[in-house]
Amino acid sequence: MKIPLDENFPLPLYHRLRAAGQDAEHIILLGQRGIPDSAIRQRLMAEELVFLTNDTEFEELPADYRA
């Protein structure tokens, strides 16, 4: 399962996940620093993944989100 990390997570965590064989990606390395939360929510709706973030606005996502 893909594990995208929000830009508020340190890059060393991304590197450790990749070294452990996880399918991780980081918003910064994708060139999406500052991407609107609405764009992230669209992806969360469309894909099965585990999104790591420290942003509290993601705490109350509707139950029909796949992520």
VEXKENU-301263 format. One record per residue: residue number from 1; x, y, z of N, C-alpha, C, O in turn. Coordinates in Angstrom, 3 decimals, m for minus. Atoms other than C-alpha are relative to their C-alpha. Example, Ala and Ser with C-alpha at 12.3 -4.5 7.8 and 13.67 -1.06 7.14 Angstrom:
BEGIN
PT   seq       n_xx       n_yy       n_zz      ca_xx      ca_yy      ca_zz       c_xx       c_yy       c_zz       o_xx       o_yy       o_zz
PT     1      0.890     m1.190      0.000     12.300     m4.500      7.800      0.900      1.200      0.000      1.936      1.181      0.665
PT     2     m0.820     m1.190     m0.060     13.670     m1.060      7.140     m0.770      1.090      0.730     m0.261      2.198      0.899
//
This chain:
BEGIN
PT   seq       n_xx       n_yy       n_zz      ca_xx      ca_yy      ca_zz       c_xx       c_yy       c_zz       o_xx       o_yy       o_zz
PT     1      0.846     m1.171      0.000      0.000      0.000      0.000      0.894      1.238      0.000      1.896      1.295      0.713
PT     2     m0.774     m1.240      0.096      1.297      3.450     m0.892     m0.170      0.829      1.274     m1.261      0.907      1.837
PT     3     m0.012     m0.833     m1.200      2.230      5.724      2.021      0.534      1.380     m0.372      1.743      1.606     m0.324
PT     4     m0.465     m1.366      0.240      2.349      9.391      1.040      0.181      0.753      1.318     m0.645      0.642      2.224
PT     5     m0.271     m0.825     m1.173      3.878     11.728      3.625     m0.230      1.459     m0.352      0.239      1.940     m1.384
PT     6      0.233     m1.420      0.186      2.695     15.305      3.945      1.313      0.746      0.204      2.261      0.205      0.772
PT     7     m1.235     m0.778     m0.078      5.290     18.065      3.763      0.428      0.297      1.429      1.566      0.712      1.650
PT     8     m0.366     m0.254     m1.390      5.195     18.413      7.568      0.687     m1.210      0.654      0.959     m1.191      1.855
PT     9     m0.767      1.138     m0.506      6.925     15.029      7.952      1.431      0.128     m0.503      1.654      0.565     m1.632
PT    10     m1.403     m0.150      0.395     10.722     14.935      7.874      0.387     m0.966     m1.124     m0.065     m2.110     m1.168
PT    11     m0.471      0.847      1.092     12.423     13.613      4.757      0.725     m1.258      0.483      0.616     m2.291     m0.177
PT    12     m0.637      1.238     m0.452     14.524     11.152      6.819     m1.003     m1.133      0.276     m0.667     m2.306      0.108
PT    13      1.014      1.040     m0.195     11.300      9.313      7.705     m0.354     m0.641     m1.341     m0.474     m1.863     m1.437
PT    14      0.255      0.523      1.344     10.526      8.965      4.000      1.122     m0.962     m0.413      0.857     m2.061     m0.900
PT    15     m1.143      0.835      0.392     14.030      7.586      3.390      0.029     m1.308      0.790      0.362     m2.356      0.237
PT    16      0.028      1.225     m0.813     13.689      5.106      6.269     m1.096     m0.949     m0.468     m0.887     m2.161     m0.530
PT    17      1.087      0.840      0.508     10.346      3.860      4.967      0.395     m0.662     m1.316      0.147     m1.851     m1.517
PT    18     m0.435      0.566      1.281     11.790      3.401      1.478      1.058     m1.078      0.214      1.028     m2.123     m0.437
PT    19     m1.057      0.983     m0.284     14.840      1.598      2.892     m0.581     m1.288      0.575     m0.010     m2.364      0.402
PT    20      0.662      1.169     m0.582     12.460     m0.743      4.731     m0.908     m0.699     m1.019     m1.587     m1.669     m0.684
PT    21      0.772      0.651      1.043     10.769     m1.598      1.430     m1.434      0.495     m0.145     m2.228     m0.108     m0.868
PT    22      1.352     m0.552      0.100      7.649      0.538      1.864     m0.142      0.856     m1.256      0.824      1.463     m1.718
PT    23      0.300     m0.810      1.183      6.012      2.242     m1.111     m0.376      1.405      0.467     m1.541      1.799      0.412
PT    24      0.219     m1.331     m0.560      6.416      5.721      0.374      0.319      1.067     m1.042      1.148      0.871     m1.930
PT    25     m0.319     m1.179      0.804      6.375      9.094     m1.336     m0.174      1.213      0.890     m0.897      1.164      1.885
PT    26      0.029     m1.212     m0.821      6.829     12.598      0.020     m0.462      1.164     m0.863      0.025      1.345     m1.979
PT    27      0.563     m1.134      0.734      4.870     15.681     m1.065      1.108      0.898     m0.564      1.017      1.347     m1.707
PT    28     m1.085     m0.876      0.446      8.095     17.714     m1.291      0.740     m0.613     m1.190      1.028      0.077     m2.167
PT    29     m0.741      0.651      1.075      9.881     15.165     m3.473     m0.846     m0.170     m1.255     m0.304     m0.360     m2.344
PT    30      0.893      0.046      1.157      6.839     15.014     m5.748     m0.138      1.371     m0.656     m0.804      1.515     m1.681
PT    31      0.090     m1.353      0.525      7.251     18.747     m6.325     m1.338      0.648      0.285     m1.780      1.528     m0.454
PT    32      1.335     m0.500     m0.318      3.922     19.455     m4.635     m0.047      0.763      1.326     m1.095      0.830      1.969
PT    33     m0.018     m0.794     m1.229      5.008     21.576     m1.681     m1.043      1.104     m0.115     m1.101      1.797     m1.130
PT    34      1.026     m1.028      0.001      2.121     23.877     m0.772     m1.272     m0.384     m0.735     m2.159      0.452     m0.910
PT    35      1.195      0.458      0.702     m0.450     21.791     m2.640     m1.229      0.244      0.886     m1.162      0.018      2.094
PT    36      1.198     m0.245     m0.815     m3.974     22.727     m1.502     m0.530     m1.299      0.627     m0.461     m2.366      0.018
PT    37      0.574      1.164     m0.664     m5.602     20.375      1.005     m1.118     m0.617     m0.828     m1.327     m1.829     m0.777
PT    38      1.087      0.530      0.830     m8.524     20.041     m1.411      0.537     m0.991     m1.037     m0.119     m1.990     m1.333
PT    39     m0.604      0.921      0.966     m6.205     18.396     m3.962      0.415     m1.298      0.685      0.281     m2.380      0.112
PT    40     m0.366      1.208     m0.758     m4.925     16.001     m1.300     m1.256     m0.807      0.313     m1.251     m2.032      0.192
PT    41      1.251      0.704     m0.304     m8.501     15.163     m0.283     m0.526     m0.746     m1.222     m1.051     m1.851     m1.087
PT    42      0.439      0.686      1.223     m9.334     14.309     m3.905      0.772     m1.295     m0.188      0.201     m2.317     m0.568
PT    43     m0.802      1.219      0.129     m6.479     11.840     m3.958     m0.395     m1.024      1.063     m0.471     m2.220      0.782
PT    44      0.413      0.907     m1.070     m7.535     10.380     m0.613     m1.312     m0.693     m0.338     m1.523     m1.844      0.047
PT    45      1.268      0.558      0.411    m10.992      9.815     m2.073      0.178     m1.065     m1.073     m0.574     m2.039     m1.117
PT    46     m0.148      0.839      1.182     m9.670      8.095     m5.196      0.888     m1.228      0.191      0.744     m2.212     m0.534
PT    47     m0.996      1.070     m0.122     m6.879      5.843     m3.924     m0.029     m0.634      1.392     m0.376      0.004      2.386
PT    48     m0.194      0.669     m1.285     m6.342      3.277     m1.216      1.441      0.232      0.420      2.371     m0.278     m0.204
PT    49     m1.336     m0.309     m0.487     m3.386      4.593      0.755     m0.080      0.406      1.462     m1.160      0.614      2.015
PT    50     m0.116     m0.472     m1.375     m2.189      5.576      4.191      0.714      1.342     m0.076      1.896      1.402     m0.412
PT    51     m0.549     m1.345      0.094     m1.641      9.337      4.331      0.469      0.444      1.372     m0.316      0.476      2.320
PT    52     m0.556     m0.468     m1.261      0.668     10.593      7.075      0.087      1.521     m0.011      0.736      2.108     m0.876
PT    53     m0.010     m1.453     m0.114      0.107     14.198      8.146     m0.141      0.391      1.460     m0.615     m0.388      2.288
PT    54      0.214     m0.583     m1.322      0.166     16.373     11.221     m1.059      1.096     m0.045     m1.324      1.745      0.966
PT    55      1.009     m1.044      0.160     m2.510     18.722      9.848     m1.325     m0.435      0.620     m1.882     m1.472      0.260
PT    56      1.239      0.361     m0.705     m5.560     18.721     12.096     m1.230      0.087     m0.893     m2.254     m0.511     m0.565
PT    57      1.178     m0.082      0.856     m7.907     19.616      9.225     m0.344     m1.330     m0.680     m1.410     m1.458     m1.283
PT    58      0.290      1.323      0.551     m7.653     15.983      8.086     m0.604     m0.937      1.043     m0.928     m2.079      0.715
PT    59      0.513      0.868     m1.065     m8.928     14.620     11.421     m1.447     m0.414     m0.215     m1.841     m1.504      0.199
PT    60      1.431      0.251      0.104    m12.593     14.789     10.475     m0.430     m0.313     m1.424     m1.417      0.241     m1.910
PT    61      0.377      0.388      1.345    m12.670     13.207      7.034     m1.258     m0.862      0.049     m1.447     m1.618      1.001
PT    62      1.203      0.832      0.045    m15.987     11.613      6.032      0.359     m1.488     m0.057      1.445     m1.860     m0.502
PT    63     m0.230      1.446     m0.070    m16.307      7.858      6.492      0.183     m0.646     m1.372      0.725     m1.747     m1.456
PT    64     m0.110      0.604      1.322    m16.448      7.257      2.732      1.355      0.218     m0.677      1.547     m0.198     m1.820
PT    65     m1.352     m0.146      0.551    m12.811      8.262      2.192      0.699     m1.339      0.036      0.572     m2.092      1.002
PT    66     m0.686      1.294      0.100    m10.687      5.335      1.071      1.271     m0.042      0.833      1.667     m1.098      1.325
PT    67     m1.271     m0.052     m0.730     m7.513      6.497      2.788     m0.236     m0.060      1.500      0.718     m0.027      2.277
//
